[in-house]
Amino acid sequence: MEYRKFVYKFGGGNAEGNKSMKALLGGKGANLAEMSAIGLPIPPGFTISTEVCKYYNEHDRSWPNGLEEQVKESIYFLEGLMGLDFGDAENPLLVSVRSGAANSMPGMMDTVLDLGLNDKSVEGLAQKTGNPRFAYDCYRRFIDMFSDVVMGISHDHFEHVLQKLKDEKGVTDDTALGISDLKELVNRYKAVYRKATGHMFPQDPKEQLYFSINAVFGSWNSKRARTYRKINRITGLLGTAVNVQAMVYGNMGDDCATGVCFTRNPADGTDELFGEFLVNAQGEDVVAGIRTPRNINELKEIMPECYDELVEITHKLEEHYRDMQDIEFTIQQDHLFILQTRNGKRTGTAAIKIAVDMVNEGIISRNGAVQNLVEPRHLDQLLHPQLGKSAIQEQDILGQGLPASPGAAVGKVVFNADDAETWNAKGEDVIMVRIETSPEDVGGMAAAKGILTSRGGMTSHAAVVARGWGKPCVAGCQDIVINYDTQSFTNGEITVKAGDWISIDGARGIVINGQKPVEEPTLEKNYHTFMEWVDEVRDMYVRTNADTPKDAKLALNFGAQGIGLCRTEHMFFGDDRIAAIRRMIVAETQQERKRALANLIPYQRKDFIEIFELMKDLPVTIRLLDPPLHEFLPQESQEIRQLAKELGIPFKKLENKIRTLKEFNPMLGHRGCRLGITFPEITEMQTRAILEAAIHMKKKGEMVRPEIMIPLVGTSEEFIHQHEVIDHTAEQVFEEHDESVSYKVGTMIEIPRAAIVADRIAEEAEFFSFGTNDLTQMTYGYSRDDAGKFLEIYMKEGILRDDPFQILDQEGVGRLVQMATERGRAAKPDLKVGICGEHGGDPTSVRFCYDLGLNYVSCSPYRVPVARLAAAQARLMSDPVVRKEELVG
């Protein structure tokens, strides 16, 4: 039988893997192998590959042939390096079992520590170390973790037992319990296990190990793991790897510690060691928030040699990985061990500063920083609003916690994840308030505007997840006491109940009573420096969707290079304008319609002049009237009566007119170019307004670039009809004004048939712009307004991976985009092609558009920076000449 390698060993300065093997070994396993190979103090171990996880979950939770032998061989390898024996009563080897997928998923997978202990080996460990308290502390922790992770017995049962014993002994900290107390705690823990399972706690270390490995593999499909992957759009992974490592102990006494640190501040990017630690503790104590940890700087006073070594290692890791690192460490009897490193999650502000600083320090090139150190979502975070300082009164401050993740959040208080998700689904803004969060809370954390905890530090679960998602978070706010039973919290003077409004400031760690106003953020020098680097790389244009001068100005400030979609129908809803458009709609003759439309020309012309004045020589794509006419008319009887009075026509006549205009399926009805063909005077009016505005600008010395876009074309004949109307109107306008301007005429590809016959349409059109919102509707046959009733179920059941209205469906809709682009350019090689649906601001969709060779993407103003970065990263991924310089410092 062919030998297949499933297990990869590391330790003793050697490793069978490296950092490039994340897909196979997971991020943790690949980095452990890498650190071992470069000589860092790593406890030895082995990694079971992600391929085994896939096999396990696809083959009824069974192991592939050969895995058990490779695990046994690897245990022998650890025994040889450590001089210990797995399962030995007097000289026991203990191990940890941890998960690790290719993508970092903090808190998502399950961990078991101190595995290998039983009633006999705990005594051997006590005698070997001369520290029975330590031995029984490890044993009680192991029983708790094994029960929770492997057997599904809630950790809360053990926490309750622990608290009861501490109350009996009159102590507050776990460390205050004596040896006899811990022995009693072990017995009580085993009783909890037996009551829940009907069995005695397992004493065979091999059985413990195999069960734990299976539990990690099984956790890949746990609800919390699936939820986290869904929220973060993590797809395409085989599963999680399993890392088995020799134990090192931070809980042997006061010369031991455990901690988590970042090589730079993950909240603001400051170049300083940032983290927390606990003396005489194990790693789970720090991230779980059970004990309040100490600032990493205090380690310098307590264990100066270990601190200096840690600083030296952080510098080495940053230079090696060319990125800010998130490190877990343990100090055992004044010896430092590194348990994990990974690229640290950070806020948008921190990402930008770290990128600029690392380039200036020569650690990474500009291209490398653009490609690797800032994600598109980080730029989204930079645009988060902040609480106005003037709006905060001292008497409104409910408490001060840790500034775990910056940004302002205002919402109604909820105390559990289910309520957060339910209220959010109803359109309510919520802030989730928890004593501490756990991986089970991720669904609620995603639904909440912000997160508040009363316990936990800057590296607690709440803080790490919130920073990764860019959600405001105040952690460890000890000024408040939370009571889940009464669904309330209090600071001793004010009590806040579920449903009450609060505001949090994640940058300052402040919790404020009530609903406070927010202010727009300011973008600092580092942002502008970084975006200059982005634009040096980027070779695809980014435009904006803007219907008003306000939106256009905002988009220009964010770096837009033109307008890809200006929707003219939004210009008709002012008080004076709506009357004119309604008079046009109810007109009985063409002459009446023309008279009504003539009243609209000054308004439309003024609108276009204001936009042209802002955009100057940048292209402006203006879509002609698209929605069906009934959308401009009232539907309620009282409003119809009022309109009839204003227009001077009988109520019944107007009511009948509205009834005849109402459509059963407006999406497929009398709209877009169909309106312009039925009522060419509409197209004439809008063309005249656009070109007269352009002539006005030319006479002022400004050359503008109008692009007139005909919507909803499905045949070349439709396009030709409207193109002729536009050109005929242009001739009249130029003759009347004794002046001419250049203009382009193109179409929005949003009907599948248009994509199929794109070559014929391209013979007449000067540009295509994909309206992927409508193209998605028509390709799937989903109504965007109604699909919300079933899309969540579709994604939950795996029928759809993503909401196709948020993430471009590359397999179906994307195939139509590709077909239309290729056929259009086959007929007209210089055809300009762009996309103007909201997909134009989604990073994965931008990459798809780049690979197809589109000239530009267009998106809402706030998404412009995101699209700029996504376009630059797409080029770096696609262009080998540019990419080869990526990591040159």
C-alpha positions in Angstrom: 0.0 0.0 0.0 1.3 3.4 -0.9 2.7 5.4 2.0 1.0 8.7 2.7 2.4 11.2 5.1 -0.2 12.6 7.5 2.0 13.7 10.4 4.8 16.3 10.4 7.2 16.6 13.3 9.1 19.7 14.6 11.5 20.2 17.5 15.2 20.1 18.4 16.0 22.7 15.8 14.5 20.6 12.9 11.1 20.5 11.2 9.4 18.6 8.5 7.3 21.6 7.5 7.6 25.4 7.0 5.6 28.6 6.8 4.6 28.0 3.2 2.6 24.9 4.1 -0.4 26.6 5.8 -3.0 24.8 3.6 -1.7 21.4 4.8 -0.4 22.2 8.3 -2.7 25.1 9.2 -1.3 28.5 10.2 -0.3 27.4 13.7 1.4 24.2 12.5 3.3 25.8 9.7 4.5 28.6 11.9 5.6 26.2 14.7 7.7 24.3 12.1 9.1 27.5 10.8 10.1 28.9 14.2 11.6 25.5 15.2 13.7 25.5 12.0 15.1 29.0 12.7 16.1 28.1 16.2 13.5 29.7 18.5 12.6 28.1 21.8 9.6 26.0 20.7 8.3 23.0 22.7 8.6 20.0 20.3 5.6 18.5 18.8 3.9 17.2 15.6 1.1 18.4 13.4 -1.6 16.1 11.9 -2.5 17.6 8.5 -5.8 19.2 7.4 -6.2 16.4 4.9 -6.9 14.1 7.8 -9.6 16.5 9.0 -11.3 16.3 5.6 -11.0 12.5 5.6 -12.4 12.3 9.1 -15.5 14.4 8.4 -16.2 12.7 5.1 -15.7 9.1 6.3 -18.0 8.8 9.3 -15.4 10.1 11.8 -12.8 7.5 11.0 -9.0 7.8 10.6 -7.2 7.0 7.3 -4.9 3.9 7.2 -1.5 4.6 8.5 -2.4 7.6 10.7 -2.3 5.7 14.0 1.2 4.4 13.3 2.4 7.8 12.4 1.0 9.3 15.6 2.6 6.6 17.7 6.0 7.2 16.0 5.6 10.9 16.7 4.9 10.3 20.4 8.2 8.3 20.5 9.9 11.3 18.9 8.6 13.6 21.7 9.6 11.1 24.4 13.1 11.0 23.0 13.5 14.8 22.9 11.9 15.4 26.3 13.3 12.4 28.2 9.8 11.5 29.4 7.4 8.7 28.8 3.8 9.1 27.6 1.5 7.3 30.1 4.3 6.6 32.6 3.2 6.9 36.2 6.5 8.3 37.5 8.0 10.3 34.6 5.0 11.3 32.5 5.0 13.2 29.2 2.1 15.5 29.0 0.9 17.2 25.8 -1.4 19.9 24.6 -3.8 19.3 21.7 -4.6 22.4 19.7 -6.3 23.1 16.4 -5.1 25.4 13.6 -6.7 26.1 10.3 -4.9 27.8 7.4 -6.9 31.0 8.2 -6.6 32.4 11.7 -9.8 31.7 13.6 -9.2 32.9 17.2 -11.2 31.0 19.7 -13.0 29.0 17.1 -11.4 25.5 17.5 -11.0 23.5 20.7 -7.9 23.1 22.8 -7.0 20.5 25.5 -4.0 21.1 27.8 -2.2 18.8 30.2 -3.3 15.6 28.4 -1.8 12.4 29.7 -2.6 12.9 33.4 -4.5 10.3 35.4 -4.8 9.3 39.0 -1.3 7.7 39.0 0.7 10.1 36.8 -0.5 13.1 38.8 1.3 11.7 41.8 4.4 11.1 39.7 4.3 14.7 38.4 4.0 15.9 41.9 7.0 13.9 43.1 9.1 14.7 40.0 8.5 18.5 40.3 8.3 18.6 44.1 5.2 20.6 43.6 2.0 18.7 44.3 -0.1 21.9 44.1 1.0 22.4 40.5 0.3 18.8 39.6 -3.3 18.8 40.9 -3.9 22.2 39.4 -2.9 20.7 36.0 -5.2 17.7 36.6 -8.3 19.7 37.4 -7.7 21.9 34.4 -7.3 18.8 32.2 -10.5 17.2 33.5 -12.4 20.5 32.8 -11.0 20.9 29.3 -11.4 17.3 28.3 -14.9 17.2 29.6 -15.9 20.4 27.7 -14.1 19.9 24.4 -14.3 16.1 24.0 -17.4 15.1 25.8 -19.5 18.2 25.4 -20.0 18.8 29.2 -20.3 22.6 29.6 -17.4 24.4 31.2 -20.0 26.3 33.3 -20.6 23.1 35.4 -16.9 23.1 36.4 -16.8 26.9 36.9 -19.8 26.5 39.3 -18.0 23.8 41.2 -14.8 25.9 41.4 -16.7 28.9 42.6 -18.6 26.9 45.3 -15.3 25.6 46.6 -13.7 29.0 46.7 -16.7 30.3 48.6 -16.4 27.5 51.1 -12.7 28.3 51.6 -13.3 32.1 51.7 -10.9 32.9 48.8 -11.4 34.8 45.6 -8.5 33.6 43.4 -7.8 30.1 42.2 -4.2 30.5 43.2 -5.3 30.8 46.9 -6.6 27.2 46.9 -4.2 24.8 48.7 -3.1 21.2 47.8 -5.9 19.5 49.7 -8.4 21.9 48.2 -7.3 21.1 44.6 -7.4 17.3 45.4 -11.0 17.8 46.5 -11.7 19.9 43.4 -10.4 17.1 41.2 -12.7 14.6 42.9 -15.7 17.0 42.4 -14.8 17.5 38.8 -14.7 13.7 38.2 -18.1 13.5 39.8 -19.4 16.1 37.4 -17.9 14.0 34.5 -19.4 10.7 35.8 -22.9 12.3 36.4 -22.9 13.7 32.8 -21.5 10.6 31.0 -22.3 7.6 33.2 -18.6 6.7 33.0 -15.5 7.1 35.1 -13.0 9.7 33.8 -10.7 7.9 31.3 -7.3 6.9 32.7 -5.6 5.7 29.5 -3.5 8.5 28.0 -3.6 7.0 24.6 -7.4 7.0 24.7 -7.4 10.6 26.0 -5.2 11.6 23.0 -7.2 9.9 20.3 -10.5 11.2 21.7 -9.0 14.7 21.8 -7.7 14.6 18.3 -11.1 13.5 17.1 -12.7 16.4 19.1 -10.5 18.9 17.3 -11.4 17.5 13.9 -15.1 17.4 14.9 -15.0 21.0 16.1 -14.3 22.1 12.5 -18.1 21.7 11.8 -19.3 23.1 15.1 -21.9 25.8 14.9 -19.5 28.5 16.2 -16.8 27.5 13.7 -19.2 27.5 10.8 -20.6 30.9 11.9 -17.1 32.4 12.1 -16.2 31.1 8.6 -19.5 32.4 7.2 -19.1 35.9 8.8 -15.5 36.2 7.6 -16.2 34.5 4.2 -13.6 31.8 4.8 -14.0 29.2 2.1 -12.1 26.5 0.3 -10.2 25.0 3.3 -9.8 21.3 3.9 -10.3 21.6 7.6 -8.2 22.2 10.7 -4.9 20.6 11.5 -4.2 19.2 14.9 -1.1 20.3 16.8 0.2 18.0 19.5 3.0 19.6 21.6 4.9 18.7 24.7 3.6 20.7 27.6 5.4 23.6 29.2 4.0 25.1 32.3 3.2 28.6 33.4 1.5 27.4 36.5 4.4 25.8 38.4 4.9 28.8 40.8 5.9 32.4 40.9 8.8 31.9 38.6 6.4 30.9 35.8 4.0 32.9 33.7 1.9 32.8 30.5 1.0 35.5 28.2 -0.1 36.9 24.8 1.6 39.8 23.1 1.7 41.7 19.9 4.9 43.1 18.4 3.1 46.4 17.9 -0.1 47.9 19.3 -2.9 46.3 17.4 -5.3 49.2 18.2 -3.3 52.2 16.9 -0.1 50.6 15.4 2.4 52.2 17.9 5.8 50.4 17.7 5.7 49.0 21.2 5.3 45.6 22.8 1.7 45.2 23.6 0.1 42.5 25.6 -0.7 40.9 28.9 0.5 38.0 31.1 -0.4 36.2 34.3 2.0 34.8 36.8 1.4 31.2 37.8 -1.2 30.5 35.2 -1.9 28.6 32.0 -2.5 30.2 28.6 -6.3 29.7 28.6 -6.5 31.9 31.7 -5.3 35.0 29.8 -7.6 34.8 26.7 -10.6 33.5 28.6 -10.7 36.6 30.8 -11.2 34.6 34.0 -8.4 36.5 35.8 -7.6 40.1 35.0 -4.1 40.0 33.4 -1.2 42.3 33.9 0.4 44.7 31.4 3.3 43.1 29.5 5.6 46.0 30.6 5.4 44.7 34.2 7.1 41.5 33.1 10.3 43.6 32.7 10.3 44.2 36.5 9.3 40.7 37.5 11.4 38.6 35.1 13.8 41.0 33.3 15.9 38.3 31.5 12.8 36.6 30.1 11.4 40.0 29.1 14.6 41.0 27.2 14.6 37.6 25.4 11.0 38.1 24.5 11.6 41.5 23.0 14.6 40.1 21.0 12.4 37.3 19.6 9.6 39.7 18.7 12.0 41.7 16.6 13.3 38.5 14.9 9.8 37.3 14.1 8.8 40.6 12.6 11.8 40.7 10.4 11.3 37.1 9.4 7.6 37.3 8.6 7.6 41.0 7.5 4.5 41.6 9.5 3.2 42.4 13.0 3.0 39.2 15.0 0.6 37.9 17.6 2.6 35.7 20.0 1.6 33.3 22.7 4.4 32.4 25.2 5.0 30.6 28.5 7.7 31.0 31.0 8.5 27.9 33.0 10.9 28.4 35.9 12.5 31.4 34.2 12.8 29.7 30.8 10.9 31.3 27.9 9.0 29.2 25.3 7.1 30.5 22.3 3.9 28.5 21.7 2.6 30.3 18.7 3.0 33.2 16.3 0.7 34.4 13.6 0.1 37.6 11.7 -1.7 39.8 14.3 -5.2 41.0 13.7 -5.4 44.8 13.9 -7.7 47.8 13.4 -7.7 49.9 10.3 -5.8 52.7 12.0 -3.1 50.3 13.2 -2.9 48.5 9.8 -2.1 51.8 8.0 0.5 53.0 10.6 2.2 49.6 10.7 2.4 49.5 6.9 3.9 52.9 6.6 6.3 52.4 9.6 7.5 49.0 8.3 8.3 50.5 4.9 10.2 53.4 6.5 12.1 50.9 8.7 13.1 48.9 5.6 11.4 45.7 6.8 9.1 45.5 3.7 8.8 47.2 0.3 5.9 49.5 -0.6 4.4 46.8 -2.8 4.7 44.3 0.0 3.0 46.6 2.4 0.1 47.2 -0.1 -0.3 43.5 -0.8 0.1 42.1 2.7 -0.2 44.5 5.5 -3.6 46.3 4.9 -6.8 44.6 4.0 -9.7 46.3 2.2 -11.8 46.0 5.2 -9.3 48.0 7.2 -10.0 51.0 5.1 -13.7 50.5 5.8 -12.9 50.7 9.5 -11.0 54.0 9.1 -14.3 55.5 8.0 -16.1 54.5 11.2 -17.8 57.4 12.9 -16.6 58.6 16.4 -18.5 59.9 19.3 -18.4 63.7 19.5 -16.4 64.7 22.6 -18.6 67.7 23.2 -21.7 65.4 23.4 -20.3 63.4 26.3 -21.2 64.8 29.8 -19.4 63.4 32.8 -22.6 62.4 34.5 -23.5 60.3 31.5 -20.4 58.1 31.7 -21.4 54.7 33.1 -17.9 53.3 33.3 -14.4 53.1 32.0 -12.9 50.0 30.6 -10.1 49.0 28.2 -10.1 50.6 24.7 -10.1 47.2 23.0 -11.3 48.2 19.5 -11.8 51.8 18.3 -14.8 53.4 16.8 -18.2 54.5 18.1 -21.2 52.3 18.5 -24.7 53.4 19.6 -27.4 50.8 20.2 -29.9 49.1 22.4 -28.5 46.7 25.1 -28.8 43.0 24.7 -27.3 40.4 26.9 -26.9 37.3 24.7 -26.1 36.4 21.2 -29.5 35.1 20.2 -31.2 38.4 21.1 -28.5 40.3 19.2 -29.2 38.3 16.1 -33.0 38.5 16.5 -33.1 42.2 17.2 -30.6 43.0 14.4 -32.8 41.0 11.9 -35.6 43.4 12.8 -33.5 46.4 12.0 -32.5 47.3 15.5 -29.0 48.6 16.3 -27.8 46.7 19.4 -24.8 46.6 21.6 -24.0 43.1 23.1 -23.2 43.3 26.8 -21.5 40.2 28.3 -19.5 39.4 31.4 -17.1 37.9 28.9 -17.6 36.5 25.4 -16.8 33.1 24.1 -16.7 31.5 20.7 -20.4 30.6 21.0 -21.2 34.4 20.9 -19.8 35.1 17.5 -23.1 35.2 15.7 -24.3 37.9 18.1 -21.0 39.7 18.0 -21.4 40.0 14.2 -24.9 41.3 14.5 -24.1 43.9 17.2 -22.9 47.4 16.4 -20.5 47.1 19.4 -19.4 44.9 22.3 -19.1 45.6 26.0 -17.6 43.2 28.5 -17.1 43.6 32.3 -14.2 41.0 32.4 -11.2 40.3 30.2 -8.3 42.2 28.8 -6.9 43.6 25.6 -6.2 40.1 24.3 -9.5 38.5 25.5 -11.8 36.8 23.0 -14.0 39.9 22.7 -11.1 42.2 22.1 -9.4 40.0 19.4 -12.5 39.3 17.5 -13.8 42.9 17.6 -10.5 44.3 16.4 -10.4 41.7 13.6 -13.9 42.7 12.5 -13.5 46.4 13.0 -16.2 46.6 15.6 -16.0 49.0 18.5 -15.3 47.2 21.8 -14.9 48.2 25.4 -13.5 45.2 27.4 -12.9 44.6 31.1 -15.2 47.4 32.3 -15.1 46.6 36.0 -17.1 49.7 36.8 -20.3 47.8 35.9 -21.9 44.7 37.3 -23.9 42.5 34.9 -26.9 40.4 36.0 -28.1 38.0 33.3 -31.1 36.9 35.4 -32.5 40.5 35.5 -31.2 41.3 32.1 -29.5 44.5 33.4 -26.2 46.0 34.4 -25.5 48.7 36.9 -22.6 51.0 38.0 -24.1 51.3 41.5 -26.0 54.5 40.6 -27.6 53.9 37.2 -29.2 50.6 36.1 -29.4 49.9 32.4 -31.9 47.2 31.2 -32.2 45.2 28.0 -33.6 47.5 25.3 -32.1 50.7 26.8 -29.8 52.8 24.7 -26.1 53.1 25.4 -23.1 54.4 23.5 -19.5 53.1 23.6 -16.3 54.7 22.5 -13.9 51.9 21.7 -10.9 54.2 21.3 -11.2 55.6 24.8 -12.8 52.7 26.5 -15.8 54.7 27.7 -19.4 53.5 28.2 -22.0 56.3 28.0 -25.7 56.2 29.0 -28.1 57.1 26.2 -28.0 57.6 22.5 -25.2 60.0 21.6 -24.5 61.6 18.2 -21.5 60.5 16.2 -19.0 62.5 14.1 -17.3 61.6 10.8 -13.6 60.5 11.2 -10.6 62.5 9.9 -8.1 60.7 7.7 -4.5 61.3 8.8 -1.2 61.6 7.0 -0.3 57.9 7.1 -3.6 57.1 5.3 -2.7 59.5 2.4 0.8 58.2 2.2 -0.4 54.6 2.0 -3.0 55.4 -0.6 -0.3 57.1 -2.7 1.5 53.8 -2.7 -1.7 52.0 -3.7 -2.3 54.3 -6.6 1.3 53.9 -7.8 0.6 50.2 -8.2 -3.0 50.3 -9.4 -3.7 50.4 -13.1 -7.5 50.0 -13.1 -9.7 53.1 -12.6 -12.1 53.5 -9.7 -15.2 55.6 -10.2 -18.1 56.3 -7.9 -21.9 56.0 -8.0 -23.1 59.5 -7.2 -26.4 61.3 -7.9 -25.8 64.5 -6.1 -22.9 67.1 -5.8 -22.6 66.1 -2.1 -21.9 62.5 -3.0 -19.6 63.5 -5.9 -17.5 65.7 -3.7 -17.2 63.0 -1.0 -16.1 60.5 -3.6 -13.5 62.9 -5.0 -12.1 63.3 -1.5 -11.8 59.5 -1.4 -10.0 59.4 -4.7 -12.7 58.6 -7.2 -11.6 59.1 -10.9 -15.0 59.9 -12.3 -18.6 58.9 -11.9 -19.6 55.5 -13.2 -23.3 55.8 -12.4 -25.4 59.0 -12.0 -29.0 58.0 -11.6 -31.2 60.8 -13.0 -34.4 59.5 -11.5 -33.2 60.6 -8.0 -33.1 64.2 -9.3 -36.9 64.2 -9.8 -38.1 64.0 -6.2 -37.8 67.7 -5.2 -41.1 69.4 -4.5 -41.0 71.5 -7.7 -39.7 68.7 -9.8 -42.0 65.9 -8.7 -45.0 68.1 -9.8 -43.5 68.5 -13.3 -42.7 64.8 -13.7 -46.2 63.8 -12.5 -47.8 66.2 -14.9 -45.8 64.6 -17.7 -46.9 61.1 -16.6 -50.6 61.9 -16.6 -50.4 63.8 -19.9 -52.7 62.5 -22.6 -50.8 63.8 -25.6 -47.2 64.1 -26.7 -47.5 67.9 -26.8 -48.7 67.9 -23.1 -45.8 65.6 -22.2 -43.3 67.9 -23.9 -44.6 71.0 -22.2 -44.3 69.2 -18.8 -40.8 68.0 -19.6 -39.8 71.5 -20.7 -40.3 72.6 -17.1 -37.8 69.9 -16.0 -35.0 70.9 -18.3 -33.7 73.8 -16.1 -33.6 71.6 -13.0 -31.8 68.8 -14.8 -29.4 71.2 -16.5 -28.6 72.8 -13.1 -28.0 69.4 -11.5 -25.6 68.4 -14.3 -23.7 71.7 -14.2 -23.2 71.3 -10.4 -21.8 67.8 -10.9 -19.6 68.8 -13.9 -18.2 71.7 -12.0 -16.9 69.2 -9.4 -15.8 66.5 -11.7 -14.1 68.8 -14.2 -12.4 66.7 -16.9 -13.2 63.4 -15.2 -15.7 61.1 -17.0 -19.3 61.3 -15.8 -21.6 58.4 -16.9 -25.3 59.5 -16.7 -28.0 56.9 -16.9 -31.2 57.9 -18.5 -34.5 57.4 -16.7 -34.8 53.8 -15.6 -37.7 53.1 -13.1 -41.3 52.6 -14.2 -43.4 55.7 -14.1 -45.8 54.6 -11.4 -43.0 54.9 -8.8 -43.4 58.7 -9.1 -47.1 58.6 -8.3 -48.9 58.3 -5.0 -50.8 55.1 -4.2 -52.9 56.1 -1.2 -56.4 57.5 -1.9 -55.9 60.7 0.2 -52.6 61.5 -1.6 -54.2 60.9 -5.0 -57.0 63.3 -4.1 -54.4 65.9 -3.2 -52.5 65.4 -6.4 -55.7 65.6 -8.5 -56.4 68.9 -6.9 -52.9 70.2 -7.6 -53.0 69.1 -11.2 -56.5 70.3 -11.8 -57.9 67.0 -13.0 -60.8 64.8 -11.7 -59.9 62.4 -8.9 -61.4 59.4 -10.7 -59.5 60.2 -13.9 -56.2 60.3 -12.0 -57.0 57.2 -10.0 -57.8 55.3 -13.2 -54.5 56.5 -14.7 -52.5 55.3 -11.7 -54.3 52.0 -11.9 -53.4 51.5 -15.6 -49.7 52.4 -14.9 -49.4 49.9 -12.0 -47.5 46.8 -13.1 -47.6 43.3 -11.8 -43.8 42.9 -12.2 -42.2 46.3 -12.5 -38.7 44.8 -12.6 -39.6 43.3 -16.0 -42.1 46.0 -17.1 -42.3 49.4 -18.7 -38.9 50.9 -17.6 -35.4 51.7 -18.9 -35.0 52.1 -22.6 -38.6 50.9 -23.1 -39.8 54.2 -21.6 -37.5 56.2 -24.0 -38.7 54.2 -27.0 -42.4 54.7 -26.0 -41.9 58.3 -25.0 -38.8 59.5 -26.9 -39.4 63.0 -25.6 -38.1 61.8 -22.2 -34.8 60.8 -23.8 -34.8 64.1 -25.7 -35.3 66.2 -22.6 -32.5 64.4 -20.6 -30.1 64.5 -23.5 -30.7 68.2 -24.0 -30.1 68.9 -20.3 -26.8 67.0 -20.3 -25.4 68.5 -23.4 -26.5 72.1 -22.5 -24.8 71.7 -19.2 -21.6 70.5 -21.0 -21.8 73.5 -23.3 -22.2 75.8 -20.4 -19.0 74.4 -18.9 -17.1 74.7 -22.2 -18.0 78.3 -22.4 -16.5 78.7 -19.0 -13.3 77.1 -20.2 -13.9 73.7 -18.7 -13.9 70.6 -21.0 -16.1 68.0 -19.4 -16.7 64.3 -20.5 -20.3 63.3 -20.4 -21.2 59.7 -21.1 -24.9 59.0 -21.8 -25.9 55.5 -20.7 -29.0 53.8 -22.1 -30.5 51.4 -19.5 -32.0 48.0 -19.7 -31.1 47.3 -23.3 -31.8 43.7 -24.5 -31.5 44.1 -28.2 -29.2 46.0 -30.5 -32.3 47.6 -32.1 -33.3 49.1 -28.8 -29.9 50.7 -28.5 -29.9 51.9 -32.1 -33.3 53.6 -31.6 -32.2 55.5 -28.5 -28.8 56.3 -29.9 -30.5 58.0 -32.9 -32.8 60.0 -30.6 -29.7 61.2 -28.6 -27.7 62.1 -31.7 -30.6 63.9 -33.3 -31.2 65.9 -30.1 -27.4 66.6 -29.9 -27.5 68.1 -33.4 -30.4 70.4 -32.5 -28.7 71.5 -29.3 -25.3 72.2 -31.0 -27.1 74.2 -33.8 -29.1 76.2 -31.3 -26.1 77.1 -29.2 -23.6 77.4 -32.1 -21.3 75.1 -30.0 -20.6 71.4 -29.7 -19.0 69.1 -27.2 -17.8 65.5 -27.3 -20.0 62.9 -25.7 -20.1 59.1 -25.6 -23.2 56.8 -25.8 -23.1 53.4 -24.2 -25.3 51.0 -22.4 -25.8 49.2 -19.1 -25.6 45.5 -19.5 -28.1 44.2 -17.0 -30.2 41.7 -19.1 -28.8 38.3 -19.8 -29.8 38.6 -23.5 -27.7 41.7 -23.8 -24.6 39.7 -22.6 -25.3 37.1 -25.2 -25.7 39.5 -28.1 -23.0 41.9 -26.8 -21.1 41.8 -30.1 -24.0 43.2 -32.0 -24.6 45.9 -29.4 -20.9 46.8 -29.3 -21.0 47.6 -33.0 -23.1 50.7 -32.0 -22.0 51.4 -28.4 -18.9 53.2 -27.2 -18.9 51.6 -23.7 -20.5 48.9 -21.6 -21.2 49.2 -17.9 -22.4 46.2 -16.1 -25.4 46.8 -13.8 -24.7 43.7 -11.7 -27.5 44.3 -9.3 -30.2 43.8 -12.0 -28.1 41.3 -13.9 -28.0 39.2 -10.7 -31.8 39.5 -10.3 -32.5 38.4 -13.9 -29.9 35.7 -14.0 -31.1 34.0 -10.8 -34.7 35.0 -11.1 -34.6 36.5 -7.6 -36.3 39.7 -6.6 -33.8 41.7 -4.7 -36.6 43.1 -2.6 -38.0 39.7 -1.7 -35.0 37.4 -1.7 -34.2 38.2 1.9 -37.0 35.8 2.9 -35.0 32.8 1.7 -31.3 33.8 1.1 -30.3 33.2 4.7 -31.8 29.7 4.6 -30.0 29.0 1.3 -26.7 30.0 2.7 -27.3 28.1 5.9 -28.1 25.0 3.9 -25.1 25.4 1.7 -27.3 26.0 -1.4 -25.5 29.3 -1.9 -22.1 30.2 -0.5 -22.7 34.0 -0.4 -25.5 36.5 -0.9 -25.2 37.1 -4.7 -26.3 40.7 -4.2 -23.3 41.3 -2.0 -20.6 39.0 -3.6 -20.6 38.7 -7.4 -21.6 35.2 -8.5 -18.6 34.5 -10.6 -19.8 31.1 -11.8 -23.1 32.3 -13.2 -23.4 36.1 -13.4 -19.7 36.4 -13.7 -19.8 34.1 -16.8 -22.2 36.5 -18.4 -19.9 39.5 -17.6 -17.0 37.6 -19.2 -19.0 36.6 -22.2 -20.3 40.2 -22.8 -16.8 41.6 -22.4 -15.1 39.2 -24.7 -17.9 39.4 -27.4 -18.1 43.2 -27.1 -14.3 43.6 -27.6 -14.2 41.1 -30.4 -16.5 43.5 -32.3 -14.9 46.6 -31.0 -11.4 46.1 -29.5 -11.2 49.6 -27.9 -14.6 49.1 -26.1 -14.5 50.7 -22.6 -16.0 48.3 -20.1 -16.8 48.9 -16.4 -19.1 47.8 -13.6 -21.4 50.0 -11.7 -23.4 47.7 -9.4 -22.5 47.7 -5.7 -20.3 44.7 -6.5 -17.8 47.3 -7.7 -16.8 47.9 -4.1 -16.5 44.3 -3.0 -12.8 43.2 -3.0 -13.3 39.7 -4.4 -15.5 41.1 -7.2 -12.9 43.8 -8.0 -10.3 41.1 -8.4 -12.6 39.2 -10.8 -13.2 42.4 -12.8 -9.5 43.1 -12.9 -8.7 39.6 -14.2 -11.3 40.1 -16.9 -9.6 43.3 -18.1 -12.3 45.7 -17.2 -11.3 49.4 -17.4 -12.9 50.5 -14.2 -15.1 49.6 -11.3 -17.7 52.1 -9.8 -19.1 52.0 -6.3 -20.6 54.1 -3.6 -18.4 56.9 -2.2 -17.4 55.2 1.0 -16.3 52.1 -0.8 -13.9 54.0 -3.2 -10.8 53.6 -0.9 -11.6 49.9 -0.6 -11.9 49.4 -4.3 -8.7 51.3 -4.9 -6.8 49.0 -2.6 -8.5 45.9 -4.0 -7.6 46.9 -7.5 -3.9 47.5 -6.5 -3.8 44.1 -4.8 -5.4 42.5 -7.8 -2.6 43.8 -10.0 0.1 42.6 -7.5 -1.5 39.1 -7.5 -1.8 39.1 -11.3 1.4 40.8 -12.6 4.5 38.7 -12.0 6.8 41.7 -12.9 5.3 43.8 -10.2 4.9 40.9 -7.7 8.5 39.8 -7.8 9.5 43.1 -6.0 6.8 42.5 -3.3 9.0 41.5 -0.4 12.1 43.5 -1.2 12.9 45.7 1.8 
